[in-house]
Amino acid sequence: MRIGSLVLNTLESFLHNRLVVLVLILAACVVLLMLVPLMGAKSATTAANQQGMEAAVLEMVSGVMSFVSALGSILAAWGAADALHSELKSGTVLAVMARPVKRWEFLLGKYLGVMAFMFCYVLVMMGMSYGLVAIAGMKIHAAPWILLVYPMVRYAIYAALGLVFGTLVHPVITMGMILALSLLTDFVGPGSFAWKPKLMWLKTGLYYLLPSTNLLTEGRFLSLRQAALKQATWLEHSITLGYGLDCAVILFVLAMWRFHYRSLRQD
């Protein structure tokens, strides 16, 4: 019950967060801008070019939704860090702890509150994906659970990262650190530029150490056709999602350990 109250309190705080509102408005504007080219694609589709137009539309929608999904990663990280920082800055965390609420309960409530908000965000993303493709007269071949579970697992990683850094520094610095971490992950992942042979050990080490969030990008499933989607087995999905959940749990436990020894008074 105490954790549930913290979840609801965290959800309510998002309604008063200016950055959250700004990101949501930006995402809505990007989606609205897509209506014109999609309507044009629908009018230009014929029986002869239907397959080619379908591939183009799916690729277009995939690119837009990947951008919106990336904004979601920012929301997850910022929301987690800011939810913790605002409680510490205002001193309300001391009143919450006096109920009494254990520190792990407080942090778990904040984390689940962020994930509940991101769940709503993902549902809206799914609706926009299907809506945009339907406007062009096409359809998405990917199963709905893929478009729901993959971003949720990725956001779980970013939210946990936000809590880890949020126990150490200000949310603005946290976002800078997460951005740098994301760029570094791209630099060491498959398909990145070649490193010098003497530094390959460092690239390999960073690849295994850093969270590979690119594995959980649901946007790639939007652009695939049914034949290509069938190549992804349940075992592959299980391994990928299991990796993401394991990474999120490790990061959250690290955040709990750091929060356990952190002073609750704002310096």
C-alpha positions as a Markdown table, in Angstrom:
| # | Residue | x | y | z |
|---|---|---|---|---|
| 1 | Met | 0.0 | 0.0 | 0.0 |
| 2 | Arg | 2.8 | 2.4 | 0.8 |
| 3 | Ile | 4.6 | 1.6 | -2.5 |
| 4 | Gly | 1.3 | 2.1 | -4.3 |
| 5 | Ser | 0.9 | 5.6 | -2.8 |
| 6 | Leu | 4.4 | 6.4 | -3.9 |
| 7 | Val | 3.7 | 5.2 | -7.5 |
| 8 | Leu | 0.6 | 7.4 | -7.7 |
| 9 | Asn | 2.5 | 10.4 | -6.2 |
| 10 | Thr | 5.2 | 9.9 | -8.9 |
| 11 | Leu | 2.7 | 9.7 | -11.7 |
| 12 | Glu | 1.0 | 12.9 | -10.5 |
| 13 | Ser | 4.4 | 14.7 | -10.4 |
| 14 | Phe | 4.8 | 14.1 | -14.1 |
| 15 | Leu | 1.8 | 16.3 | -14.8 |
| 16 | His | 3.7 | 19.3 | -13.3 |
| 17 | Asn | 7.1 | 18.5 | -15.0 |
| 18 | Arg | 7.7 | 21.1 | -17.7 |
| 19 | Leu | 10.3 | 19.0 | -19.5 |
| 20 | Val | 7.9 | 16.0 | -19.7 |
| 21 | Val | 5.2 | 18.2 | -21.2 |
| 22 | Leu | 7.6 | 19.8 | -23.6 |
| 23 | Val | 8.8 | 16.3 | -24.9 |
| 24 | Leu | 5.2 | 15.2 | -25.3 |
| 25 | Ile | 4.3 | 18.3 | -27.3 |
| 26 | Leu | 7.4 | 17.7 | -29.5 |
| 27 | Ala | 6.5 | 14.1 | -30.1 |
| 28 | Ala | 2.9 | 15.1 | -31.1 |
| 29 | Cys | 4.2 | 17.8 | -33.5 |
| 30 | Val | 6.5 | 15.3 | -35.2 |
| 31 | Val | 3.7 | 12.8 | -35.7 |
| 32 | Leu | 1.4 | 15.5 | -37.1 |
| 33 | Leu | 4.0 | 16.5 | -39.6 |
| 34 | Met | 4.0 | 12.9 | -40.9 |
| 35 | Leu | 0.3 | 13.1 | -41.9 |
| 36 | Val | 1.0 | 14.9 | -45.2 |
| 37 | Pro | 3.6 | 12.5 | -46.7 |
| 38 | Leu | 1.6 | 9.5 | -45.6 |
| 39 | Met | -1.6 | 10.8 | -47.3 |
| 40 | Gly | 0.5 | 11.4 | -50.4 |
| 41 | Ala | 1.8 | 7.8 | -50.2 |
| 42 | Lys | -1.7 | 6.5 | -50.0 |
| 43 | Ser | -2.9 | 8.5 | -53.0 |
| 44 | Ala | 0.1 | 7.3 | -55.0 |
| 45 | Thr | -0.3 | 3.6 | -54.2 |
| 46 | Thr | -1.4 | 1.4 | -57.1 |
| 47 | Ala | -1.6 | -2.4 | -57.6 |
| 48 | Ala | 1.7 | -2.3 | -59.4 |
| 49 | Asn | 3.7 | -0.4 | -56.8 |
| 50 | Gln | 1.9 | -1.6 | -53.6 |
| 51 | Gln | 4.8 | -3.7 | -52.3 |
| 52 | Gly | 7.4 | -0.9 | -52.9 |
| 53 | Met | 5.1 | 1.8 | -51.3 |
| 54 | Glu | 4.4 | -0.5 | -48.3 |
| 55 | Ala | 8.2 | -0.8 | -47.7 |
| 56 | Ala | 8.6 | 2.9 | -48.0 |
| 57 | Val | 5.8 | 3.7 | -45.7 |
| 58 | Leu | 6.9 | 1.2 | -43.0 |
| 59 | Glu | 10.4 | 2.6 | -43.2 |
| 60 | Met | 9.1 | 6.1 | -42.9 |
| 61 | Val | 6.9 | 5.3 | -39.9 |
| 62 | Ser | 9.8 | 3.3 | -38.3 |
| 63 | Gly | 12.1 | 6.3 | -38.5 |
| 64 | Val | 9.5 | 8.6 | -36.9 |
| 65 | Met | 8.6 | 6.2 | -34.2 |
| 66 | Ser | 12.2 | 5.5 | -33.5 |
| 67 | Phe | 12.6 | 9.3 | -32.8 |
| 68 | Val | 9.6 | 9.3 | -30.6 |
| 69 | Ser | 10.8 | 6.2 | -28.8 |
| 70 | Ala | 14.2 | 7.9 | -28.3 |
| 71 | Leu | 12.4 | 10.8 | -26.6 |
| 72 | Gly | 10.8 | 8.2 | -24.4 |
| 73 | Ser | 14.3 | 7.1 | -23.3 |
| 74 | Ile | 15.0 | 10.7 | -22.3 |
| 75 | Leu | 11.7 | 10.8 | -20.4 |
| 76 | Ala | 12.4 | 7.6 | -18.5 |
| 77 | Ala | 15.9 | 8.7 | -17.4 |
| 78 | Trp | 14.9 | 12.3 | -16.6 |
| 79 | Gly | 11.7 | 11.3 | -14.9 |
| 80 | Ala | 13.5 | 8.8 | -12.6 |
| 81 | Ala | 16.4 | 11.3 | -11.7 |
| 82 | Asp | 14.1 | 14.3 | -11.3 |
| 83 | Ala | 11.5 | 12.4 | -9.2 |
| 84 | Leu | 14.3 | 11.5 | -6.7 |
| 85 | His | 16.0 | 14.9 | -6.8 |
| 86 | Ser | 12.8 | 16.8 | -6.3 |
| 87 | Glu | 11.9 | 14.8 | -3.2 |
| 88 | Leu | 15.4 | 15.4 | -1.8 |
| 89 | Lys | 15.5 | 19.1 | -2.6 |
| 90 | Ser | 12.1 | 19.8 | -1.1 |
| 91 | Gly | 12.8 | 17.7 | 2.0 |
| 92 | Thr | 9.6 | 15.8 | 1.6 |
| 93 | Val | 11.6 | 12.5 | 1.5 |
| 94 | Leu | 12.1 | 13.0 | 5.3 |
| 95 | Ala | 8.4 | 13.2 | 5.9 |
| 96 | Val | 7.8 | 10.1 | 3.8 |
| 97 | Met | 10.4 | 8.2 | 5.7 |
| 98 | Ala | 8.7 | 9.1 | 8.9 |
| 99 | Arg | 5.5 | 7.1 | 8.1 |
| 100 | Pro | 7.7 | 4.9 | 8.2 |
| 101 | Val | 8.8 | 3.9 | 4.7 |
| 102 | Lys | 12.0 | 2.0 | 4.1 |
| 103 | Arg | 14.5 | 3.4 | 1.7 |
| 104 | Trp | 14.1 | 0.5 | -0.8 |
| 105 | Glu | 10.3 | 0.9 | -0.7 |
| 106 | Phe | 10.7 | 4.6 | -1.5 |
| 107 | Leu | 13.0 | 4.0 | -4.4 |
| 108 | Leu | 10.9 | 1.1 | -5.7 |
| 109 | Gly | 7.8 | 3.3 | -5.6 |
| 110 | Lys | 9.5 | 6.0 | -7.6 |
| 111 | Tyr | 10.8 | 3.5 | -10.1 |
| 112 | Leu | 7.5 | 1.8 | -10.6 |
| 113 | Gly | 5.8 | 5.2 | -10.9 |
| 114 | Val | 8.2 | 6.1 | -13.8 |
| 115 | Met | 7.5 | 2.8 | -15.4 |
| 116 | Ala | 3.8 | 3.2 | -15.1 |
| 117 | Phe | 4.1 | 6.5 | -16.9 |
| 118 | Met | 6.3 | 5.0 | -19.6 |
| 119 | Phe | 3.7 | 2.2 | -20.0 |
| 120 | Cys | 1.1 | 4.9 | -20.9 |
| 121 | Tyr | 3.7 | 6.5 | -23.2 |
| 122 | Val | 4.3 | 3.2 | -25.0 |
| 123 | Leu | 0.5 | 2.6 | -25.5 |
| 124 | Val | 0.3 | 6.0 | -27.1 |
| 125 | Met | 3.3 | 5.2 | -29.3 |
| 126 | Met | 1.6 | 1.9 | -30.4 |
| 127 | Gly | -1.6 | 3.7 | -31.2 |
| 128 | Met | 0.3 | 6.3 | -33.3 |
| 129 | Ser | 2.2 | 3.6 | -35.1 |
| 130 | Tyr | -0.9 | 1.7 | -36.2 |
| 131 | Gly | -2.7 | 5.0 | -36.9 |
| 132 | Leu | 0.0 | 6.4 | -39.2 |
| 133 | Val | 0.3 | 3.2 | -41.1 |
| 134 | Ala | -3.5 | 2.9 | -41.5 |
| 135 | Ile | -3.6 | 6.4 | -42.8 |
| 136 | Ala | -1.4 | 5.3 | -45.7 |
| 137 | Gly | -3.6 | 2.3 | -46.3 |
| 138 | Met | -0.9 | -0.2 | -45.1 |
| 139 | Lys | -0.6 | -2.5 | -42.0 |
| 140 | Ile | 2.1 | -3.4 | -39.5 |
| 141 | His | 3.2 | -7.0 | -39.6 |
| 142 | Ala | 4.9 | -7.1 | -36.2 |
| 143 | Ala | 3.0 | -8.6 | -33.3 |
| 144 | Pro | 1.6 | -5.9 | -30.8 |
| 145 | Trp | 3.5 | -7.5 | -27.9 |
| 146 | Ile | 6.8 | -6.7 | -29.6 |
| 147 | Leu | 6.0 | -3.0 | -29.9 |
| 148 | Leu | 4.9 | -3.0 | -26.2 |
| 149 | Val | 7.5 | -5.2 | -24.4 |
| 150 | Tyr | 10.7 | -4.1 | -26.2 |
| 151 | Pro | 10.4 | -0.4 | -25.4 |
| 152 | Met | 9.3 | -1.1 | -21.9 |
| 153 | Val | 12.4 | -3.2 | -21.2 |
| 154 | Arg | 14.6 | -0.5 | -22.7 |
| 155 | Tyr | 12.9 | 2.2 | -20.7 |
| 156 | Ala | 13.4 | 0.1 | -17.6 |
| 157 | Ile | 17.2 | 0.3 | -18.2 |
| 158 | Tyr | 17.1 | 4.0 | -18.8 |
| 159 | Ala | 15.0 | 4.6 | -15.7 |
| 160 | Ala | 17.3 | 2.5 | -13.6 |
| 161 | Leu | 20.3 | 4.5 | -15.0 |
| 162 | Gly | 18.5 | 7.7 | -14.1 |
| 163 | Leu | 18.2 | 6.5 | -10.5 |
| 164 | Val | 21.8 | 5.4 | -10.3 |
| 165 | Phe | 23.1 | 8.8 | -11.5 |
| 166 | Gly | 20.3 | 10.6 | -9.7 |
| 167 | Thr | 21.6 | 9.4 | -6.3 |
| 168 | Leu | 25.0 | 11.0 | -7.2 |
| 169 | Val | 24.5 | 14.2 | -9.2 |
| 170 | His | 21.8 | 16.8 | -10.3 |
| 171 | Pro | 19.3 | 15.6 | -13.0 |
| 172 | Val | 20.8 | 17.9 | -15.6 |
| 173 | Ile | 24.2 | 16.3 | -15.1 |
| 174 | Thr | 22.6 | 12.9 | -15.1 |
| 175 | Met | 21.2 | 13.5 | -18.5 |
| 176 | Gly | 24.6 | 14.6 | -19.8 |
| 177 | Met | 26.2 | 11.4 | -18.4 |
| 178 | Ile | 23.5 | 9.2 | -19.9 |
| 179 | Leu | 23.8 | 10.9 | -23.3 |
| 180 | Ala | 27.6 | 10.3 | -23.2 |
| 181 | Leu | 27.0 | 6.7 | -22.1 |
| 182 | Ser | 24.6 | 6.2 | -25.0 |
| 183 | Leu | 27.1 | 7.6 | -27.6 |
| 184 | Leu | 29.8 | 5.5 | -26.1 |
| 185 | Thr | 27.6 | 2.4 | -26.5 |
| 186 | Asp | 27.1 | 3.2 | -30.2 |
| 187 | Phe | 30.9 | 3.6 | -30.6 |
| 188 | Val | 31.6 | 0.1 | -29.3 |
| 189 | Gly | 28.6 | -1.8 | -30.7 |
| 190 | Pro | 28.5 | -4.0 | -33.8 |
| 191 | Gly | 28.8 | -2.0 | -37.0 |
| 192 | Ser | 30.6 | 0.9 | -35.3 |
| 193 | Phe | 33.8 | 2.4 | -36.7 |
| 194 | Ala | 37.0 | 0.4 | -36.4 |
| 195 | Trp | 39.2 | 1.0 | -33.4 |
| 196 | Lys | 43.0 | 0.7 | -33.5 |
| 197 | Pro | 44.2 | -2.8 | -32.9 |
| 198 | Lys | 45.9 | -1.8 | -29.6 |
| 199 | Leu | 42.6 | -0.5 | -28.2 |
| 200 | Met | 40.4 | -3.5 | -29.3 |
| 201 | Trp | 40.6 | -4.9 | -25.8 |
| 202 | Leu | 39.1 | -1.7 | -24.5 |
| 203 | Lys | 36.3 | -1.7 | -27.1 |
| 204 | Thr | 35.4 | -5.3 | -26.3 |
| 205 | Gly | 35.4 | -4.6 | -22.6 |
| 206 | Leu | 33.2 | -1.6 | -23.0 |
| 207 | Tyr | 30.8 | -3.5 | -25.2 |
| 208 | Tyr | 30.2 | -6.2 | -22.6 |
| 209 | Leu | 30.1 | -3.7 | -19.7 |
| 210 | Leu | 27.8 | -1.0 | -21.1 |
| 211 | Pro | 24.0 | -1.8 | -21.6 |
| 212 | Ser | 23.3 | -2.6 | -25.3 |
| 213 | Thr | 20.0 | -0.7 | -25.5 |
| 214 | Asn | 20.2 | -0.9 | -29.4 |
| 215 | Leu | 19.2 | -4.6 | -29.1 |
| 216 | Leu | 15.9 | -3.5 | -27.7 |
| 217 | Thr | 15.0 | -1.0 | -30.4 |
| 218 | Glu | 11.4 | -1.9 | -31.4 |
| 219 | Gly | 11.6 | 0.4 | -34.4 |
| 220 | Arg | 13.3 | -2.2 | -36.5 |
| 221 | Phe | 10.3 | -4.5 | -36.3 |
| 222 | Leu | 8.1 | -1.8 | -37.8 |
| 223 | Ser | 9.9 | -1.8 | -41.1 |
| 224 | Leu | 10.1 | -5.6 | -41.5 |
| 225 | Arg | 7.7 | -7.7 | -43.6 |
| 226 | Gln | 6.0 | -10.8 | -42.3 |
| 227 | Ala | 8.6 | -13.1 | -43.9 |
| 228 | Ala | 11.4 | -11.4 | -42.2 |
| 229 | Leu | 9.7 | -11.3 | -38.9 |
| 230 | Lys | 9.2 | -15.0 | -38.9 |
| 231 | Gln | 13.0 | -15.4 | -38.8 |
| 232 | Ala | 13.0 | -14.1 | -35.2 |
| 233 | Thr | 12.4 | -17.1 | -32.9 |
| 234 | Trp | 11.0 | -17.1 | -29.4 |
| 235 | Leu | 14.5 | -18.1 | -28.1 |
| 236 | Glu | 16.0 | -15.0 | -29.7 |
| 237 | His | 13.3 | -12.8 | -28.2 |
| 238 | Ser | 13.8 | -14.5 | -24.8 |
| 239 | Ile | 17.5 | -14.0 | -24.8 |
| 240 | Thr | 17.3 | -10.3 | -25.8 |
| 241 | Leu | 14.5 | -9.4 | -23.4 |
| 242 | Gly | 16.2 | -11.5 | -20.6 |
| 243 | Tyr | 19.4 | -9.5 | -21.1 |
| 244 | Gly | 17.5 | -6.2 | -20.9 |
| 245 | Leu | 15.7 | -7.2 | -17.8 |
| 246 | Asp | 18.8 | -8.5 | -16.1 |
| 247 | Cys | 20.6 | -5.2 | -16.9 |
| 248 | Ala | 17.7 | -3.2 | -15.5 |
| 249 | Val | 17.7 | -5.2 | -12.3 |
| 250 | Ile | 21.4 | -4.9 | -11.8 |
| 251 | Leu | 21.3 | -1.1 | -12.3 |
| 252 | Phe | 18.3 | -0.8 | -9.9 |
| 253 | Val | 20.0 | -2.8 | -7.2 |
| 254 | Leu | 23.0 | -0.6 | -7.7 |
| 255 | Ala | 20.8 | 2.5 | -7.3 |
| 256 | Met | 19.3 | 1.0 | -4.1 |
| 257 | Trp | 22.7 | 0.3 | -2.7 |
| 258 | Arg | 23.8 | 3.9 | -3.4 |
| 259 | Phe | 20.6 | 5.4 | -2.0 |
| 260 | His | 20.9 | 3.4 | 1.2 |
| 261 | Tyr | 24.1 | 5.2 | 2.1 |
| 262 | Arg | 23.1 | 8.6 | 0.7 |
| 263 | Ser | 22.2 | 11.5 | 3.0 |
| 264 | Leu | 18.6 | 12.4 | 2.8 |
| 265 | Arg | 19.2 | 16.1 | 3.6 |
| 266 | Gln | 19.9 | 18.4 | 0.7 |
| 267 | Asp | 23.4 | 20.0 | 1.0 |
